[in-house]
Every structure is written in C-alpha cells, then in structure tokens.
C-alpha cells in the first residue's frame, strides 16, 4: 500500500529513506569487529600499570578497535534518523519518535567519545603516568558502557512505546524492546552507582 501526495499537477510518493536493514547491519558488523579486536582489553578494575602495559603491547589492536567503534557510531545515528523519519511519515506525533532520535544520537556520541578516549590511550608513551592510562581507560569505558547504554535504551524505548501504542509491530516485539530499554537503563545506573568497587 503506497500513498501519494498531489502537488499541483505532479504526484509524488512520500520519501521513507534507505532500507533500515543497511545501517542496522553495519552497526552489528562494526560492533562485532570491535569486540573481536578488543577482546583482551584490561577490565575496568585493572590497575593503571596493567592498562599502560597493555596499551604499549597492543597499540595496533587498540587503534583498530577505536576505528571500528567510531565507524559504528555513524550508521547508528543513521538508524535513529531513519526510524524517526518513518515514524513521522506514519503520522505519529507522539514524543516517542523524538525520543528515538535523541536516544540514537546520544548513543552515537557516546560511542564516538569512547573510541576517541581508547585511541588516545593506545598512543601513550612508555613513560606516560599510569594514572593517565587508567583515566583514559575509565573515560572510554564510561562513555562506551553506561553512556551508550542510556542512549540506546532511550532509542529502544522510543520505538517500542510508539509501536506498542499504535500497533505497528507485534506486541511481543514491542515488549521485548521495552525490556531491552529497561535492562540498558538498570545496567548503566548500576555501573554508575557501584563505580569500580
């Protein structure tokens, strides 16, 4: 079913944007590449000395991971924009469409920041202060972990609440999206409250 819009003597179809599968697939592939490249990265509770030692021995992997993470932010922002546009094209004016866009943009910014902090941490000189190595690792983790989770939770909640209200998706899919959003919010708040204890 395709609607048309009449403007004077011309008839145009409404623009819906690129296929949603393309940016979503790109996010998934780039994220999987990042996880594979950085599977041995020190945990958040590692000492600054361990972080610096890892950075010295694996700067190439850290740079590759940072590049893949930074690259994944672009299709994530595109995904949010396409979702927003499609919801608006369907005539949905509820705040859910705007929440979807804002959440996607916040998540993309968080990934970008995480990648930049990781890249900077991977370029530390051998005589760099261990406190600097630990601080850059913490900033990368906080932006790419809790910061990203909050943004993505908003994206998932915006889409899920909207589709649940207007019946665009099966109810089970909408509720699954809301569950993902809740888990994202709870996990990010748990990490923020517990710190690195």
C-alpha positions as CSV (number, residue, x, y, z in Angstrom):
1,X,0.0,0.0,0.0
2,X,1.7,3.3,-1.1
3,X,0.2,6.7,-0.5
4,X,0.7,9.5,-2.9
5,X,0.8,13.3,-2.4
6,X,-0.6,15.5,-5.1
7,X,1.2,18.9,-5.6
8,X,-0.4,20.9,-8.4
9,X,-0.2,18.7,-11.5
10,X,2.6,16.3,-10.2
11,X,2.1,13.3,-8.0
12,X,4.9,12.2,-5.6
13,X,5.4,9.3,-3.3
14,X,6.4,10.1,0.2
15,X,10.1,9.6,0.9
16,X,10.8,6.9,3.5
17,X,14.6,6.9,3.4
18,X,17.0,4.0,3.0
19,X,16.3,0.4,3.9
20,X,16.6,0.1,7.7
21,X,18.5,-3.2,7.4
22,X,21.5,-1.5,5.8
23,X,22.5,0.8,8.8
24,X,21.4,-1.8,11.4
25,X,23.6,-4.4,9.7
26,X,26.5,-2.0,9.5
27,X,26.2,-1.3,13.3
28,X,26.2,-5.0,14.0
29,X,29.2,-5.9,11.8
30,X,31.3,-3.0,13.0
31,X,30.4,-3.6,16.7
32,X,31.3,-7.3,16.3
33,X,34.6,-6.3,14.8
34,X,35.3,-4.0,17.7
35,X,34.5,-6.7,20.2
36,X,36.8,-9.2,18.4
37,X,39.7,-6.7,18.2
38,X,39.5,-5.7,21.8
39,X,38.5,-9.0,23.5
40,X,41.7,-9.0,25.7
41,X,41.4,-5.3,26.8
42,X,42.0,-5.0,30.6
43,X,38.9,-4.9,32.7
44,X,37.7,-1.6,34.4
45,X,39.2,-2.8,37.7
46,X,42.7,-3.3,36.3
47,X,45.5,-1.1,37.6
48,X,46.9,1.8,35.6
49,X,50.1,-0.1,35.2
50,X,48.3,-3.0,33.6
51,X,46.4,-0.7,31.3
52,X,49.6,1.1,30.2
53,X,51.4,-2.2,29.7
54,X,48.6,-3.5,27.5
55,X,48.5,-0.2,25.5
56,X,52.2,-0.5,24.9
57,X,52.0,-4.0,23.6
58,X,48.7,-3.8,21.6
59,X,48.5,-0.2,20.2
60,X,47.6,-1.6,16.8
61,X,44.7,-3.5,18.1
62,X,43.5,-0.6,20.2
63,X,43.6,1.7,17.2
64,X,41.7,-0.8,15.0
65,X,39.1,-1.2,17.7
66,X,38.8,2.5,18.2
67,X,38.3,2.9,14.4
68,X,35.6,0.3,14.3
69,X,33.8,1.7,17.3
70,X,34.0,5.2,15.9
71,X,32.7,3.9,12.5
72,X,29.8,2.1,14.1
73,X,28.5,5.5,15.5
74,X,27.7,6.7,12.0
75,X,25.2,4.0,11.0
76,X,23.8,4.1,14.5
77,X,22.9,7.8,14.1
78,X,21.5,7.0,10.6
79,X,19.4,4.2,12.1
80,X,17.9,6.7,14.6
81,X,17.2,9.2,11.9
82,X,15.5,6.7,9.6
83,X,13.4,5.4,12.5
84,X,12.4,8.9,13.4
85,X,11.5,9.8,9.8
86,X,9.5,6.6,9.3
87,X,7.5,7.1,12.5
88,X,6.8,10.7,11.5
89,X,5.8,9.6,7.9
90,X,3.2,7.3,9.5
91,X,1.7,10.4,11.1
92,X,2.9,9.7,14.6
93,X,3.4,12.9,16.5
94,X,3.8,11.4,20.0
95,X,7.1,12.1,21.8
96,X,8.3,8.5,21.1
97,X,9.6,9.4,17.7
98,X,11.7,12.3,19.1
99,X,12.9,10.1,22.0
100,X,14.1,7.6,19.4
101,X,16.1,10.2,17.5
102,X,17.6,11.8,20.7
103,X,18.5,8.3,22.1
104,X,20.2,7.3,18.9
105,X,22.2,10.5,18.7
106,X,23.2,10.3,22.3
107,X,24.3,6.6,21.8
108,X,26.3,7.5,18.7
109,X,28.0,10.4,20.6
110,X,28.9,8.1,23.5
111,X,30.4,5.5,21.1
112,X,32.4,8.3,19.4
113,X,33.7,9.5,22.7
114,X,34.6,6.0,23.8
115,X,36.5,5.5,20.6
116,X,38.4,8.7,20.9
117,X,39.4,8.0,24.5
118,X,40.5,4.5,23.6
119,X,42.6,5.8,20.6
120,X,44.3,8.3,22.9
121,X,45.0,5.6,25.5
122,X,46.6,3.4,22.8
123,X,49.0,6.2,21.9
124,X,50.5,6.7,25.3
125,X,54.3,6.7,25.5
126,X,56.1,4.2,27.6
127,X,56.9,6.8,30.3
128,X,53.3,8.1,30.5
129,X,51.8,8.3,34.0
130,X,49.9,5.2,34.9
131,X,47.1,7.5,36.3
132,X,46.6,8.9,32.8
133,X,46.4,5.5,31.3
134,X,43.8,4.5,33.9
135,X,41.8,7.8,33.4
136,X,41.6,7.4,29.7
137,X,40.5,3.7,30.0
138,X,37.9,4.8,32.6
139,X,36.6,7.5,30.3
140,X,36.4,5.1,27.4
141,X,34.6,2.6,29.4
142,X,32.1,5.0,31.0
143,X,31.2,6.6,27.7
144,X,31.0,3.3,25.7
145,X,29.4,1.4,28.6
146,X,26.9,3.3,30.8
147,X,26.8,6.3,28.5
148,X,26.0,4.2,25.4
149,X,23.5,2.0,27.3
150,X,21.4,5.0,28.4
151,X,21.3,6.4,24.8
152,X,20.4,3.1,23.3
153,X,17.8,2.4,26.0
154,X,16.1,5.7,25.0
155,X,16.2,4.7,21.4
156,X,14.7,1.3,22.1
157,X,12.1,2.8,24.5
158,X,11.0,5.4,22.0
159,X,10.5,2.9,19.2
160,X,8.9,0.3,21.5
161,X,6.4,2.6,23.2
162,X,5.3,4.1,19.9
163,X,4.9,0.8,18.2
164,X,3.0,-0.6,21.2
165,X,0.6,2.3,21.2
166,X,-0.3,2.3,17.5
167,X,0.2,-1.5,16.9
168,X,2.9,-1.2,14.3
169,X,4.7,-4.3,15.5
170,X,3.6,-7.5,17.2
171,X,3.0,-6.8,20.9
172,X,5.7,-9.3,21.8
173,X,8.3,-7.4,19.8
174,X,7.4,-4.1,21.4
175,X,7.5,-5.5,24.9
176,X,10.9,-7.1,24.1
177,X,12.1,-3.6,23.1
178,X,10.9,-2.2,26.3
179,X,12.6,-5.0,28.2
180,X,15.9,-4.2,26.4
181,X,15.4,-0.5,27.3
182,X,14.8,-1.3,31.0
183,X,17.9,-3.6,31.1
184,X,20.0,-0.9,29.5
185,X,18.9,1.7,32.0
186,X,19.3,-0.5,35.0
187,X,22.7,-1.8,34.0
188,X,24.0,1.7,33.3
189,X,22.7,3.0,36.6
190,X,24.2,0.0,38.4
191,X,27.6,0.7,36.9
192,X,27.4,4.4,37.7
193,X,26.4,3.8,41.3
194,X,28.8,1.0,42.0
195,X,31.7,2.7,40.4
196,X,34.7,0.3,40.2
197,X,34.4,-1.2,43.7
